[in-house]
Amino acid sequence: MSDVLAMSARTQETVVMTAPAGQHTIREHNLALVMRSIADGPRRSRAQLAEATGLTRATISGLVDELITSDLLIELEPDRSSRGRPGSPITLNPNGPAGLGVEVNVDYISACVVDLTGVVRAQRTELLDNRTVSPEQGIRQAVTLASAVRDEVGKLPIAGAALALPGLVDSDGVLRRAPNLPRWQDLDVAAEFSQMLGLDLQVDNEANLAALAELWYGEPRDDFVLVSAEIGIGAGIVLNRRLYRGVRGRAGELGHVVVDPTGPPCGCGSNGCLEQLAGQEAILRAAGVIVGDIGTSVADPHGAAEELNKRARSGDGRTLQALTEAGVALGVALAGMVNLLDIPAIVLGGIYADLGDWLLPTIDAELRRRVLASNTNVELSLATLGSSAAVRGSAGSVVAELIAKPH
Amino acid sequence: MSDVLAMSARTQETVVMTAPAGQHTIREHNLALVMRSIADGPRRSRAQLAEATGLTRATISGLVDELITSDLLIELEPDRSSRGRPGSPITLNPNGPAGLGVEVNVDYISACVVDLTGVVRAQRTELLDNRTVSPEQGIRQAVTLASAVRDEVGKLPIAGAALALPGLVDSDGVLRRAPNLPRWQDLDVAAEFSQMLGLDLQVDNEANLAALAELWYGEPRDDFVLVSAEIGIGAGIVLNRRLYRGVRGRAGELGHVVVDPTGPPCGCGSNGCLEQLAGQEAILRAAGVIVGDIGTSVADPHGAAEELNKRARSGDGRTLQALTEAGVALGVALAGMVNLLDIPAIVLGGIYADLGDWLLPTIDAELRRRVLASNTNVELSLATLGSSAAVRGSAGSVVAELIAKPH
């Protein structure tokens, strides 16, 4: 036995001494193993699960029964079209515990419910300029919106919630700083939200959660950066299917990479940041779009993108110039990121997802010219989830946790 | 047993089915476990090793005997000052297999031998402007230098070699591109060197190897970026004590991060790259140092740094201005990197290690102003190994491999 325990030390890398694994840990591990092989793999019967996992039929049956009792799995009718004695396929329970996702962004709030199978069961978005209301009011309205979405799904049990915020979130759920929401500083948002919702709640940066949504619900990719742009610009860095958070959880602040050291001042205290050259407001300003002229809808990413698209399609020179300049700034920042990180794919999300016609050619040209091994292709594409990625990722992260830790 | 095997699947993350671990694998693993606990820990006797690893005394004795036979370990005289029955401490064998490190950089070549305990047993550096000689000649001279260093250590057995190059190296040892050595393109350097030296040889980027040298022989740090600057500028990114290589092994090209989108053209095809604003030649040029004026020694990093230090200390305005501008450019690029990666420490190596007096204050000011969470301290320091880091890391990587895979 000591040899086998020593084996496990290898995988832990730094641990030389290894404690024996108890029955409790093994059971928890095996529950997760069954959940994962059902979530990631094809439909399988108990017998097929035993074969795939290397566990005995008896062990598998005990584990599956336990997961059915917890409402995490259901057993379907046997597939009578298959040869031999048909097994009943086991699948995730679409009416089992679900995840509630909430997002408070600079100029809107959003909430959605995603069930265990990844399906969105309800989703609502409301415009709210959080720069002009207090954090208390922003939180209150987001909780009201979340409650409405929860009511909409009726009896579907909500296992927990996650909240996406446009700023640096510490691991204890405290929002340290949101450059575009100066009043949201050192706020224990997790505690407040959790209490008002009556649910366990995780808090994370919106670009991180948008990247996870792209990983789970977008094109299959192992390594990519999701650029999330609204008024602020953030990046979620996914390496080998995991979110890279940095040493203190503050990685991905692409919006504050300096593109022009002599450029305009930024709310963060620096100047010439990407956000000031390619953020939603920077593009609107450069295009000469005055928010008052076209109503409040322009404050919402879809409204802004729609207005820019309309003007660009009509050949408005100032708008086309603004989009080209934003594309160049983005290309410069992204080329630097690729040179540093050797990332093979970039997915443009948020408002950029709606502006691909104008941005992609310019960004692509900058990447080709500025990425060191120019013959290294960087795949450049548009996010399919657009501005709802972060809220989907929030709800999805609750579901992912249920699958990873079903005990 | 199936439960224990299922446990090990957890640590492999993506693998659901797990093959049984054979006796062969376990023996190899345990040899490595013993080597690592001797290399990383305090001096230990066989009994103490058994206690630390959880293996039986008999197993440990078999493993230690095997490693002594391979000349990797030696048993010292028992420590008679300790209480009770004294054990004989086991240590790494300083006369066991050693590593040969070689570096071919833009304007010099270097070679050294590092023994199993990490001590440099011989080291030589020669100026050679590889931009003016053919790759064949560069390789030939580097092999000659390496042979001289090998002769110097006499009977010390050389287990293998590693080569540091200033460019993108593919995992098969092919140098894809070296922006400052245009003729070194798509060269199978590993094969040529290995054959001429008669040794197994690994090839890697010089900044990566310099970062590993800093990790192994510098201040203890788990997460940092080593900036290696000579004529080119590279970065070795160490996350959680591992080198981050990127998806295709091309990460860390800090020198080609764009700092000024309207700046001077770069050999890489882009313009305004950090290298063009803060590389050795850019600083010399801006300071008005003409290489011909002060002899060939300025082409070598030490000579260049010495000349710049002399001029700066004498109050030469143009040199001080050149160093300030280089510091600003570096600060802008490094702040962007910290915003993206959330790295807590930056170590300045290569020529920068000798120019700290002039560069540190400027870089520090830029970081304070441009890193998003400005109250997040980024530790900024000078590399202790300076320009010999890469060649030390090369030799060290051979030794590290002997310790990690002693079978």
HADDOCK unambig.tbl for C-alpha pairs under 7 A between the chains (distance, minus, plus):
assign (segid A and resid 2 and name CA) (segid B and resid 54 and name CA) 6.66 0.50 0.50
assign (segid A and resid 2 and name CA) (segid B and resid 55 and name CA) 5.87 0.50 0.50
assign (segid A and resid 3 and name CA) (segid B and resid 26 and name CA) 6.77 0.50 0.50
assign (segid A and resid 3 and name CA) (segid B and resid 55 and name CA) 6.94 0.50 0.50
assign (segid A and resid 7 and name CA) (segid B and resid 26 and name CA) 6.54 0.50 0.50
assign (segid A and resid 7 and name CA) (segid B and resid 29 and name CA) 6.77 0.50 0.50
assign (segid A and resid 8 and name CA) (segid B and resid 8 and name CA) 6.78 0.50 0.50
assign (segid A and resid 11 and name CA) (segid B and resid 11 and name CA) 6.41 0.50 0.50
assign (segid A and resid 16 and name CA) (segid B and resid 52 and name CA) 6.90 0.50 0.50
assign (segid A and resid 16 and name CA) (segid B and resid 53 and name CA) 5.61 0.50 0.50
assign (segid A and resid 17 and name CA) (segid B and resid 52 and name CA) 6.11 0.50 0.50
assign (segid A and resid 17 and name CA) (segid B and resid 53 and name CA) 5.23 0.50 0.50
assign (segid A and resid 17 and name CA) (segid B and resid 54 and name CA) 6.05 0.50 0.50
assign (segid A and resid 26 and name CA) (segid B and resid 3 and name CA) 6.81 0.50 0.50
assign (segid A and resid 26 and name CA) (segid B and resid 7 and name CA) 6.58 0.50 0.50
assign (segid A and resid 29 and name CA) (segid B and resid 7 and name CA) 6.76 0.50 0.50
assign (segid A and resid 52 and name CA) (segid B and resid 16 and name CA) 6.84 0.50 0.50
assign (segid A and resid 52 and name CA) (segid B and resid 17 and name CA) 5.99 0.50 0.50
assign (segid A and resid 53 and name CA) (segid B and resid 16 and name CA) 5.63 0.50 0.50
assign (segid A and resid 53 and name CA) (segid B and resid 17 and name CA) 5.23 0.50 0.50
assign (segid A and resid 54 and name CA) (segid B and resid 2 and name CA) 6.59 0.50 0.50
assign (segid A and resid 54 and name CA) (segid B and resid 17 and name CA) 6.17 0.50 0.50
assign (segid A and resid 55 and name CA) (segid B and resid 2 and name CA) 5.87 0.50 0.50
assign (segid A and resid 55 and name CA) (segid B and resid 3 and name CA) 6.94 0.50 0.50
assign (segid A and resid 246 and name CA) (segid B and resid 341 and name CA) 5.51 0.50 0.50
assign (segid A and resid 246 and name CA) (segid B and resid 342 and name CA) 4.76 0.50 0.50
assign (segid A and resid 246 and name CA) (segid B and resid 343 and name CA) 6.70 0.50 0.50
assign (segid A and resid 247 and name CA) (segid B and resid 342 and name CA) 5.85 0.50 0.50
assign (segid A and resid 247 and name CA) (segid B and resid 343 and name CA) 6.26 0.50 0.50
assign (segid A and resid 248 and name CA) (segid B and resid 342 and name CA) 6.60 0.50 0.50
assign (segid A and resid 250 and name CA) (segid B and resid 342 and name CA) 5.52 0.50 0.50
assign (segid A and resid 251 and name CA) (segid B and resid 339 and name CA) 6.22 0.50 0.50
assign (segid A and resid 251 and name CA) (segid B and resid 340 and name CA) 5.01 0.50 0.50
assign (segid A and resid 251 and name CA) (segid B and resid 341 and name CA) 4.60 0.50 0.50
assign (segid A and resid 251 and name CA) (segid B and resid 342 and name CA) 4.70 0.50 0.50
assign (segid A and resid 252 and name CA) (segid B and resid 339 and name CA) 6.57 0.50 0.50
assign (segid A and resid 252 and name CA) (segid B and resid 340 and name CA) 4.39 0.50 0.50
assign (segid A and resid 252 and name CA) (segid B and resid 341 and name CA) 6.32 0.50 0.50
assign (segid A and resid 253 and name CA) (segid B and resid 339 and name CA) 5.04 0.50 0.50
assign (segid A and resid 253 and name CA) (segid B and resid 340 and name CA) 5.09 0.50 0.50
assign (segid A and resid 254 and name CA) (segid B and resid 339 and name CA) 6.77 0.50 0.50
assign (segid A and resid 254 and name CA) (segid B and resid 340 and name CA) 5.74 0.50 0.50
assign (segid A and resid 256 and name CA) (segid B and resid 336 and name CA) 6.98 0.50 0.50
assign (segid A and resid 256 and name CA) (segid B and resid 339 and name CA) 6.72 0.50 0.50
assign (segid A and resid 256 and name CA) (segid B and resid 372 and name CA) 6.81 0.50 0.50
assign (segid A and resid 257 and name CA) (segid B and resid 336 and name CA) 4.36 0.50 0.50
assign (segid A and resid 257 and name CA) (segid B and resid 339 and name CA) 6.62 0.50 0.50
assign (segid A and resid 258 and name CA) (segid B and resid 332 and name CA) 6.63 0.50 0.50
assign (segid A and resid 258 and name CA) (segid B and resid 336 and name CA) 6.21 0.50 0.50
assign (segid A and resid 259 and name CA) (segid B and resid 259 and name CA) 6.74 0.50 0.50
assign (segid A and resid 260 and name CA) (segid B and resid 260 and name CA) 6.23 0.50 0.50
assign (segid A and resid 260 and name CA) (segid B and resid 261 and name CA) 6.97 0.50 0.50
assign (segid A and resid 261 and name CA) (segid B and resid 260 and name CA) 6.97 0.50 0.50
assign (segid A and resid 268 and name CA) (segid B and resid 372 and name CA) 6.24 0.50 0.50
assign (segid A and resid 269 and name CA) (segid B and resid 369 and name CA) 6.19 0.50 0.50
assign (segid A and resid 269 and name CA) (segid B and resid 370 and name CA) 6.83 0.50 0.50
assign (segid A and resid 270 and name CA) (segid B and resid 369 and name CA) 5.56 0.50 0.50
assign (segid A and resid 270 and name CA) (segid B and resid 370 and name CA) 4.77 0.50 0.50
assign (segid A and resid 332 and name CA) (segid B and resid 258 and name CA) 6.63 0.50 0.50
assign (segid A and resid 336 and name CA) (segid B and resid 256 and name CA) 6.97 0.50 0.50
assign (segid A and resid 336 and name CA) (segid B and resid 257 and name CA) 4.34 0.50 0.50
assign (segid A and resid 336 and name CA) (segid B and resid 258 and name CA) 6.21 0.50 0.50
assign (segid A and resid 339 and name CA) (segid B and resid 251 and name CA) 6.23 0.50 0.50
assign (segid A and resid 339 and name CA) (segid B and resid 252 and name CA) 6.56 0.50 0.50
assign (segid A and resid 339 and name CA) (segid B and resid 253 and name CA) 5.04 0.50 0.50
assign (segid A and resid 339 and name CA) (segid B and resid 254 and name CA) 6.78 0.50 0.50
assign (segid A and resid 339 and name CA) (segid B and resid 256 and name CA) 6.72 0.50 0.50
assign (segid A and resid 339 and name CA) (segid B and resid 257 and name CA) 6.63 0.50 0.50
assign (segid A and resid 340 and name CA) (segid B and resid 251 and name CA) 5.01 0.50 0.50
assign (segid A and resid 340 and name CA) (segid B and resid 252 and name CA) 4.38 0.50 0.50
assign (segid A and resid 340 and name CA) (segid B and resid 253 and name CA) 5.09 0.50 0.50
assign (segid A and resid 340 and name CA) (segid B and resid 254 and name CA) 5.75 0.50 0.50
assign (segid A and resid 341 and name CA) (segid B and resid 246 and name CA) 5.51 0.50 0.50
assign (segid A and resid 341 and name CA) (segid B and resid 251 and name CA) 4.61 0.50 0.50
assign (segid A and resid 341 and name CA) (segid B and resid 252 and name CA) 6.32 0.50 0.50
assign (segid A and resid 342 and name CA) (segid B and resid 246 and name CA) 4.77 0.50 0.50
assign (segid A and resid 342 and name CA) (segid B and resid 247 and name CA) 5.87 0.50 0.50
assign (segid A and resid 342 and name CA) (segid B and resid 248 and name CA) 6.63 0.50 0.50
assign (segid A and resid 342 and name CA) (segid B and resid 250 and name CA) 5.52 0.50 0.50
assign (segid A and resid 342 and name CA) (segid B and resid 251 and name CA) 4.69 0.50 0.50
assign (segid A and resid 343 and name CA) (segid B and resid 246 and name CA) 6.69 0.50 0.50
assign (segid A and resid 343 and name CA) (segid B and resid 247 and name CA) 6.27 0.50 0.50
assign (segid A and resid 369 and name CA) (segid B and resid 269 and name CA) 6.18 0.50 0.50
assign (segid A and resid 369 and name CA) (segid B and resid 270 and name CA) 5.56 0.50 0.50
assign (segid A and resid 370 and name CA) (segid B and resid 269 and name CA) 6.81 0.50 0.50
assign (segid A and resid 370 and name CA) (segid B and resid 270 and name CA) 4.77 0.50 0.50
assign (segid A and resid 372 and name CA) (segid B and resid 256 and name CA) 6.82 0.50 0.50
assign (segid A and resid 372 and name CA) (segid B and resid 268 and name CA) 6.25 0.50 0.50
